[in-house]
């Protein structure tokens, strides 16, 4: 695997119930065993986790394919992969 392209963890969004004001660290490399969140699997690569601070409580659809142009949130790009 190239450290320039993330691993596609799954080709669908990952729905997570979030708490207002809490930070969630999204896995950008796709290697984490705790998708969609970082478990440190990126170490030694060019990838770093990305913070998502929930503005309000509710369901958030995190990107599972790691190719979203919408950052940590799904934008439907997985349908084209």
C-alpha positions as YAML, in Angstrom:
chain: A
units: angstrom
residues:
- id: 1
  name: UNK
  ca: [0.00, 0.00, 0.00]
- id: 2
  name: UNK
  ca: [1.20, 3.48, -0.82]
- id: 3
  name: UNK
  ca: [1.22, 5.97, 2.01]
- id: 4
  name: UNK
  ca: [-0.29, 8.45, -0.45]
- id: 5
  name: UNK
  ca: [-3.67, 6.69, -0.88]
- id: 6
  name: UNK
  ca: [-5.81, 5.55, 2.05]
- id: 7
  name: UNK
  ca: [-7.15, 2.02, 2.40]
- id: 8
  name: UNK
  ca: [-10.88, 1.84, 1.64]
- id: 9
  name: UNK
  ca: [-12.25, 0.64, 4.97]
- id: 10
  name: UNK
  ca: [-15.77, 0.20, 3.56]
- id: 11
  name: UNK
  ca: [-17.83, 1.54, 0.65]
- id: 12
  name: UNK
  ca: [-20.56, 3.09, 2.77]
- id: 13
  name: UNK
  ca: [-20.82, 5.71, 5.51]
- id: 14
  name: UNK
  ca: [-20.50, 4.76, 9.16]
- id: 15
  name: UNK
  ca: [-23.36, 6.11, 11.29]
- id: 16
  name: UNK
  ca: [-22.31, 7.15, 14.79]
- id: 17
  name: UNK
  ca: [-24.34, 8.78, 17.56]
- id: 18
  name: UNK
  ca: [-22.29, 11.75, 18.75]
- id: 19
  name: UNK
  ca: [-22.44, 13.97, 21.81]
- id: 20
  name: UNK
  ca: [-22.50, 17.77, 21.50]
- id: 21
  name: UNK
  ca: [-19.12, 19.34, 22.20]
- id: 22
  name: UNK
  ca: [-17.21, 16.04, 22.14]
- id: 23
  name: UNK
  ca: [-14.22, 15.48, 19.83]
- id: 24
  name: UNK
  ca: [-14.02, 12.37, 17.65]
- id: 25
  name: UNK
  ca: [-10.77, 11.41, 15.91]
- id: 26
  name: UNK
  ca: [-11.52, 10.05, 12.43]
- id: 27
  name: UNK
  ca: [-9.13, 7.55, 10.86]
- id: 28
  name: UNK
  ca: [-7.78, 9.00, 7.60]
- id: 29
  name: UNK
  ca: [-5.58, 6.02, 6.61]
- id: 30
  name: UNK
  ca: [-8.28, 3.34, 6.56]
- id: 31
  name: UNK
  ca: [-6.17, 0.83, 8.53]
- id: 32
  name: UNK
  ca: [-7.76, 1.30, 11.97]
- id: 33
  name: UNK
  ca: [-9.53, -1.71, 13.52]
- id: 34
  name: UNK
  ca: [-11.87, 0.74, 15.29]
- id: 35
  name: UNK
  ca: [-13.44, 2.37, 12.21]
- id: 36
  name: UNK
  ca: [-14.28, 5.13, 11.69]
- id: 37
  name: UNK
  ca: [-11.98, 6.21, 14.51]
- id: 38
  name: UNK
  ca: [-8.20, 6.21, 14.81]
- id: 39
  name: UNK
  ca: [-6.40, 3.43, 16.70]
- id: 40
  name: UNK
  ca: [-2.86, 4.55, 15.80]
- id: 41
  name: UNK
  ca: [-2.48, 2.25, 12.77]
- id: 42
  name: UNK
  ca: [-1.30, 5.22, 10.68]
- id: 43
  name: UNK
  ca: [2.02, 5.41, 12.55]
- id: 44
  name: UNK
  ca: [4.92, 5.42, 10.11]
- id: 45
  name: UNK
  ca: [2.77, 6.75, 7.26]
- id: 46
  name: UNK
  ca: [1.89, 10.22, 5.99]
- id: 47
  name: UNK
  ca: [-1.62, 9.97, 7.48]
- id: 48
  name: UNK
  ca: [-2.84, 11.57, 10.71]
- id: 49
  name: UNK
  ca: [-6.22, 11.37, 12.47]
- id: 50
  name: UNK
  ca: [-8.65, 14.24, 11.82]
- id: 51
  name: UNK
  ca: [-10.66, 15.83, 14.61]
- id: 52
  name: UNK
  ca: [-14.42, 16.19, 14.29]
- id: 53
  name: UNK
  ca: [-15.94, 18.22, 17.10]
- id: 54
  name: UNK
  ca: [-19.68, 17.60, 17.26]
- id: 55
  name: UNK
  ca: [-21.68, 20.84, 17.25]
- id: 56
  name: UNK
  ca: [-24.83, 19.04, 18.36]
- id: 57
  name: UNK
  ca: [-25.91, 15.60, 19.52]
- id: 58
  name: UNK
  ca: [-27.28, 13.24, 16.89]
- id: 59
  name: UNK
  ca: [-26.28, 10.86, 14.12]
- id: 60
  name: UNK
  ca: [-23.20, 11.70, 12.08]
- id: 61
  name: UNK
  ca: [-22.31, 9.78, 8.90]
- id: 62
  name: UNK
  ca: [-18.54, 9.46, 8.90]
- id: 63
  name: UNK
  ca: [-16.78, 8.62, 5.63]
- id: 64
  name: UNK
  ca: [-15.89, 4.92, 5.45]
- id: 65
  name: UNK
  ca: [-14.10, 4.96, 2.09]
- id: 66
  name: UNK
  ca: [-11.60, 7.67, 3.13]
- id: 67
  name: UNK
  ca: [-12.00, 9.52, -0.18]
- id: 68
  name: UNK
  ca: [-14.75, 12.05, 0.69]
- id: 69
  name: UNK
  ca: [-14.23, 15.62, -0.47]
- id: 70
  name: UNK
  ca: [-16.31, 16.54, 2.60]
- id: 71
  name: UNK
  ca: [-13.53, 15.73, 5.08]
- id: 72
  name: UNK
  ca: [-14.55, 13.28, 7.79]
- id: 73
  name: UNK
  ca: [-18.19, 13.23, 6.65]
- id: 74
  name: UNK
  ca: [-19.58, 11.10, 3.84]
- id: 75
  name: UNK
  ca: [-20.31, 12.88, 0.54]
- id: 76
  name: UNK
  ca: [-21.26, 9.79, -1.50]
- id: 77
  name: UNK
  ca: [-17.85, 9.35, -3.17]
- id: 78
  name: UNK
  ca: [-17.91, 5.65, -2.18]
- id: 79
  name: UNK
  ca: [-20.55, 5.07, -4.89]
- id: 80
  name: UNK
  ca: [-17.90, 5.89, -7.55]
- id: 81
  name: UNK
  ca: [-15.12, 3.67, -6.19]
...
